[in-house]
Amino acid sequence: MIRLENIYQTYPGPSGPVQALRGIDLHVPQGQVFGVIGRSGAGKSSLVRTINLLNRPTSGRVLVAGQDLTAMPDAELRQARQGIGMVFQHFNLLASRTVYDNVALPLELSGMDAAGIRARVMPLLDLVGLAALRDRYPAQISGGQKQRVGIARALANRPKVLLSDEATSALDPETTRAILALLQQVNREFGLTVVLITHQMQVIKQIAQQVAVIDAGRIVEQGAVLDVFTRPQHATTRSLLDEVTPQALPESVLARLRAQLNGRAAGEACVLRIAFAGDAVADQSLLSDLVRRFGVDLSVIHGQMDEIQGQPYGALALLLRGSPSSLGDAVAHLRNAGVSVQEVSDV
Amino acid sequence: MFDVFTGPMLELFATSLWETLVMVGISGAIASLLGVPLGVYLHLTAAGGVLQNRPVNGVVGFAVNAVRSTPFIILLVAIIPFTRLLTGSSIGTAAAIVPLTIAAAPFMARLVETALREVDRGLVEAAQAMGASTRQIVWKVLLPEARPGIVAGITITLVSLTGYSAMAGAIGGGGLGDLGIRYGYQRFLPEVMLAVVVVLIVFVQVLQGAGDWLVKRLSHK
């Protein structure tokens, strides 16, 4: 649905040109919720603005629904932009217009008559749950409600693509969840392709199917969310993941471990960090297998389990004690079950 | 002391007030018609604007500043040939409207430009993302969002014009200022001077009050 080909973007900066995007290639399939995550300044905002050419790249091609936007004359580009909705971090609602009139704006711009606008706006206000507030001004509603107006407005022209530029970054966690649920709902109901930019893994975790990690203008890692969460490859990904699943054991836990292990013969205990997705650990009693079949002592010392799109995933730190051979067998058993196993060496 | 305020003098006050109203009203209206588009143009061509154009912005900006830095009394006499061309005369109320308009339009343009600069850039970006043309951005986003600021600017312009219009007496423009100078100063009737000042104070208060009320009504921030 969206294809970015070899996108470079250079801005003139105070100390020479700044390269915001350095060779981005991206393909977003139809109907997906595609997340792009990165730290501030990584280029993610430049990236999402490239998709509707609010940022014209220095070089490269942008294709949306098979049309090359970069090759379009102005009038045609404006037409194409009507098929790409956009939601902003700071909502960007017109203070001089009511909720209703804000949602009506894109329709006015595309030349629809008042009756047509009414028939389009009222169901959208119902969808986002703001029908009762239609005559309020943006200054009179909450942040979450403003973003609902922003989403309704972005949907008004019945776009095929919805771009979300940090849509939840200015909202509290509870409102964030509600707004993300709304985005997920429109993705499912209208088959809308959603590209969302965020710096919060929590957002990716809740609704994205695919994720691309951007760092210093390049995509450093990309894949299905579950895979990236359980087997992060790049250092940036791991550090971003740290906020939802801690990637290393806290110093206090390590200290306690050291005390416990003190005096034990090397090879009779080991600390493992396992990461897994799917039902291997949750449903197939993999951990109790270790105890039953290999006779090892097992304690879970740190970690977390959660769910992504209904799939359990988690990362746990285990302390195993037993004979060297049984420990080896236990590790092999875990690996065979498709669990990623790392021995924690700094204990 | 107040025995000068007889029928003919009151009539003179009424005529002068009317002349002031005509001068301020008409030049204010025309200056707004010229100044608002000029302010919009300055804003659009400024750095980061939708029609960013450094050279054009520089030239227009310079012309605006040049007129604004010319003292009004000099502008008044300097453009007499132009005034005569437009109104057929270089003296009278109609003739005073020409320099008043020319002085007020660039002033207005700068105030409008400032009001437009207060409109969040994100709103323009949102409109662009919706596929808005430049014309639509101006009419649907910039002007409505800046309306309170523009009305405040028009109010300031009208108050300034009231002050300038007192100088229009120099070319026979009439008005309250002229009345004050001719009767209060030249004929030694300080009570007339005082009365003129009081009427002008009330006039400006009403103007400013009406402007503020309108701004408050239009603003939904």
Interface residues (C-beta under 8 A of the other chain):
Chain A: N52 L54 L77 R78 Q79 A80 R81 Q82 I84 M86 F88 H90 N92 L94 A95 S96 R97 L105 P106 E108 L109 S110 Y137 P138 A139 N157 L163
Chain B: D120 G122 L123 E125 A126 A127 Q128 A129 M130 G131 A132 S133 Q136 K140 V141 P144 E145 R147 L218 H220 K221
